[in-house]
Amino acid sequence: MSATIFLDSRHTHYTNLDFLSGKVVLHLPTETAIGGIQVKLEGVSRTRLSGLRHPHHVNSDKKRTELEVHKILYKVATVFPTPGVMQTGSPATSYTFAPGSYEYPFNFKVSCLDFTSADIFLGEYLTLD
């Protein structure tokens, strides 16, 4: 089994209220039982702070750099089972897929509504590595 994620439009940065959409393509060489498929989006903010190594010394010209890393976004989208599959019968713990390729679209909205304070997100951005 292999799964590949394709983005509809790849940008280097995503800001507040941007959409990130694409599809998960699943390739199954044999019959496979699958319980569910989820796509997870995580936003990480990296901030570099630089200052004097010895701020109280007049002749101090050496710099020190600190790196802060904050996880500012975490979203999960369940792309399978779809609502249509869930309505057709009792929920199963796994579903048997025939060999072949399957595509499942996803869509995320980058939103500061996930934060305790909207001020935390102002000026921050998401970067795809």
Secondary structure, DSSP 4 states (H G I P E B T S, - for coil): -EEEEEESS--SEE-TT-EEEEEEEEEESS-EEE--EEEEEEEEEEEEEEEESSTT-TT---EEEEEEEEEEEEEEEEEES-HHHHHTSSPPS-EEEPSEEEEEEEEEE--GGGSS-GGGTTT--EE--
